């Protein structure tokens, strides 16, 4: 979980557009971020397994 100060800093508009950092809205993690869901891979997996993300289900073959 990212510190509250780091999350607050990432919400501010940066001086340059290349400094924008996408963060998971649930935990604040910046690596493993999925733009389609606005989540990191860990939170995505937790919510998908619980069935809380519509249209996503565990694959099996």
Secondary structure, 3 states (H helix, E strand, C coil): CCCHHHHHHHHCCCCCHHHCCCCCCCCCCCCCEECCCCEEHHHHHHHHHHCCCCCCCCCCC
